[in-house]
Amino acid sequence: MPIIAGPEPLTPDATIRPARPGEEDAVLDLLAEAAAWLTGRGIRQWPRRFPRESVNRQIALGEALLITRLDKPIATCVVTEAEPDLWGENTEPAYYLGRLAVAREAAGAGLGVRIIDWAGERAAARGKSFVRVATTRDNPALRALYVRAGFEHVADPPELTWPTSLYQRRTGG
């Protein structure tokens, strides 16, 4: 079940909503901008551009979200109810937050943390025990941000292709 069915206020000037068919480039452009910014800092966390078909699938499933300000996309993320490739067949109810990217023009104002908190609020309201995230082990700033946001480090699975760190935060749900 998608985390959200329609637009909702996220901050006083930003709205979060499901990405719609035809908005693949908006999602891909935000992700590509974030990937380029990370690469410029020596962090290889994402490909230069994600495959269009992965975004098409996430949009069709209602998992890809866009955050807009004055109808302009300023951030994106994906929320799913399972991530077996990273977390295995975990049976504890959780939301898995991924592909979180904030446009450089909107960065530095806490929008990413607000998105994380919003996902946690929705998870708790739906009886999910956790919000879970994965990041590259090679991004100490992002790892520290997750810890400051109340996440605990769970594992660094050695069998994954990319050096990955898994984090989770209990929701109280």
N, C-alpha and C positions, 0 to 999 in steps of 0.2 A: 504494500500500500504506500503510495507516495506520501512524503512528509507534509505536503501542502497542496491544496487544490487550486488556489487562486492567489491573487496579490494580497500581501499583508504589509503593514508598516513595519519597518525594521528599526529605523531611527527617525527623528523628526523630519528629516529630508530625504530618506531613502526607503524604497519598497523592495521586498523580496517576493519573487514569484517563480513558477515553473517556466523554464525556457520553452519556447514554442517552435514547432516545425518552421523552418525558414530562418531561425536565429542561430543556426550552427556557426556561422562566421563570427557572430558577436561573441559566442562562448570561446571558439578557437582563437580569436584575436586576443582576448583577455589572457588566455593560457599561454599563448606565444609571447606576449609582452612580459609576463612573469618569468617564463623560461629564459628569455633573453637577459632580463635583469639579473636572475640567479647566475647564469653563465658568466656574465660580466663580473661577478664577484667570486668566480672560481668554483661555483657549486653546480654540479651536473645532476639535477634532480629530475628534470623532465626532458622529453624530446623537444626539438625546436618547434614542432607543431604536432599535436595529437592527431590521430587518424579521424577523418570525418565520420567514418562509420561508427566509431565508439561514441561520439557525441550524438549521432542520429539515434542510436540505441538508447542512450541515457535520456534523451528528450522524449522519445516514444514511451519510455517507462515512467516518466514523470520524476526522474531522479536528478536531472540537471536543472540547476536554479540560476536565475539571474537577479542581481541586485542592481536597481536603477535609481538614478537621481535625475529628476526632470526628464524621464523617459530615456535617459542615456545609460547604457550598461557601464557600471563602475566596478563590478565584482561578479564572480561566479563560484559555484561549488557544486558538488554532487553529494547527495545523501542517499544511502542504500540501507537495506536491512540485513545484508550479508556481504562478506568479503572473503569467501573461502580460499582464494588464491593467497591471501596474506594471513588470515586468521584461522584457517582451517574450518571445520564444520562446528563452530562454536554454538552451543545451544542457549547461552544466556542472551536474552533479548537486548539488542543494542541498535543504535544508528551508527553507521560508518560514514564519516565525513572525509571527503577527498577532493582533489583538484580545486582546492581553495585558492583563488587568485584575486587580488585587488589591483585595480588599475593604478599606475604610478600617480596619476593626478588625484587619487582618493586615498593614497597611502599615508600612514603616519598619524591617522586620526582615530585609531582603535577599531576600524571597521571589521577587520579580520577577527578580532576577539569578540566583537558583537555578534558576528555570524556564528562563531563557535558557541557562544552562550545561547543564542536563539535555537540552535540545533539541540542543545542540552535541555532547554525548556520544553521543546516539542517532544523530545525523547521521554522526559519525565511524565508529561501529560499523557503519553501513550503507553505507560508502564514499562518502558525500556530501562534496563538497569545501567547501561553505559552509553557514552558517546566514545567512539574509537577513531583514532587517526593513525596514519602511517606516514613516515617521512624518511628521507635519506639520512643515513647515519652521518653523512658528510656536511650536514647543515646545523652547526651548533647553535646558531641564533634562533632558528625555528624550534629546535629541540628545547631550548631554554624558554621560549615563549609558551610552549605547551606546558612545561612544568609550572611556570608562573600562572598559567590559566587553570591550574588545579589538576592537570593530568599526571598520572604516574607511568613511569616506564615499565613496560611489560616484558618485552623481549627484543632481541636482535636476531631474527631467524637466519641461520647461516646458509640455509638451502636456497634462498631467493637469489635471483639473477642480480638485482641491485642491492647494495648495502642498505638495508632497511631497519628502521627502529619503529616499534609499535608502542602506542600510548593509549591509555583509556582514562576516562573520568566518570566516576559514579554519578548518577543523576538523582538518586533518591526516589526514583520511580519504581 
